[in-house]
């Protein structure tokens, strides 16, 4: 029995709530947060190890100081 992860799509969502203004020398907030979505990985994975590597790759793309999140979508199939 083999488990396949088909149509794996990992999306990174980055949320920015403010920015630093050098002229005023202070942090300013946006009225509405700026949300950016980017597809980090979109392929088929043929075993759990390959799926794990895709997750590790996507995790390395995140900003450690921001409000970044990962969304994972896939279709799970098994073959005999």
C-alpha positions as CSV (number, residue, x, y, z in Angstrom):
1,X,0.0,0.0,0.0
2,X,1.3,3.4,-1.0
3,X,0.0,6.8,0.2
4,X,0.3,9.7,-2.2
5,X,-0.3,13.3,-1.5
6,X,-1.7,14.8,-4.8
7,X,-2.1,18.5,-5.6
8,X,-0.1,19.7,-2.6
9,X,-0.5,23.5,-2.4
10,X,1.3,25.4,0.4
11,X,0.4,29.1,0.6
12,X,2.2,31.7,2.7
13,X,0.1,34.5,4.1
14,X,2.0,37.5,5.3
15,X,0.2,40.2,7.4
16,X,1.8,43.6,7.9
17,X,0.2,45.9,10.5
18,X,2.5,48.8,10.3
19,X,5.9,50.3,9.2
20,X,8.7,52.4,10.5
21,X,8.9,56.0,9.2
22,X,12.5,57.2,9.1
23,X,11.5,60.9,8.9
24,X,9.3,60.9,12.0
25,X,11.5,58.2,13.6
26,X,8.6,56.1,14.9
27,X,6.5,53.1,14.1
28,X,3.2,53.9,12.3
29,X,0.2,51.5,12.0
30,X,-1.8,51.0,8.8
31,X,-5.6,51.6,8.9
32,X,-6.1,48.2,7.5
33,X,-3.5,45.4,7.7
34,X,-1.8,44.6,4.4
35,X,-2.3,40.9,3.6
36,X,-0.1,39.3,0.9
37,X,-0.6,35.6,-0.2
38,X,2.1,33.7,-2.1
39,X,2.1,30.1,-3.3
40,X,5.4,28.6,-2.0
41,X,5.0,25.0,-3.1
42,X,2.6,23.4,-5.7
43,X,3.4,19.8,-6.8
44,X,2.6,16.2,-6.1
45,X,4.3,14.3,-3.2
46,X,4.6,10.5,-3.5
47,X,5.5,9.7,0.1
48,X,5.5,11.1,3.6
49,X,9.2,12.0,3.4
50,X,8.8,14.1,0.3
51,X,5.7,15.8,1.9
52,X,7.8,16.5,5.0
53,X,10.6,18.1,2.9
54,X,8.0,20.3,1.2
55,X,6.8,21.4,4.7
56,X,10.3,22.2,5.9
57,X,11.0,24.2,2.7
58,X,7.9,26.2,3.2
59,X,8.6,26.8,6.9
60,X,12.0,28.3,6.0
61,X,10.2,30.9,3.8
62,X,8.4,32.4,6.8
63,X,9.4,35.6,8.5
64,X,10.2,34.8,12.1
65,X,9.2,38.3,13.4
66,X,6.0,38.7,11.5
67,X,2.5,37.3,11.6
68,X,3.1,34.8,8.8
69,X,1.0,31.6,8.4
70,X,1.1,28.6,6.2
71,X,-2.0,27.0,4.6
72,X,-1.6,23.5,3.3
73,X,-4.1,21.8,0.9
74,X,-3.8,18.3,-0.6
75,X,-5.7,15.3,-1.8
76,X,-4.8,12.0,-0.2
77,X,-4.9,8.8,-2.3
78,X,-3.7,5.3,-1.6
79,X,-2.6,2.6,-4.1
80,X,-2.3,-1.1,-3.6
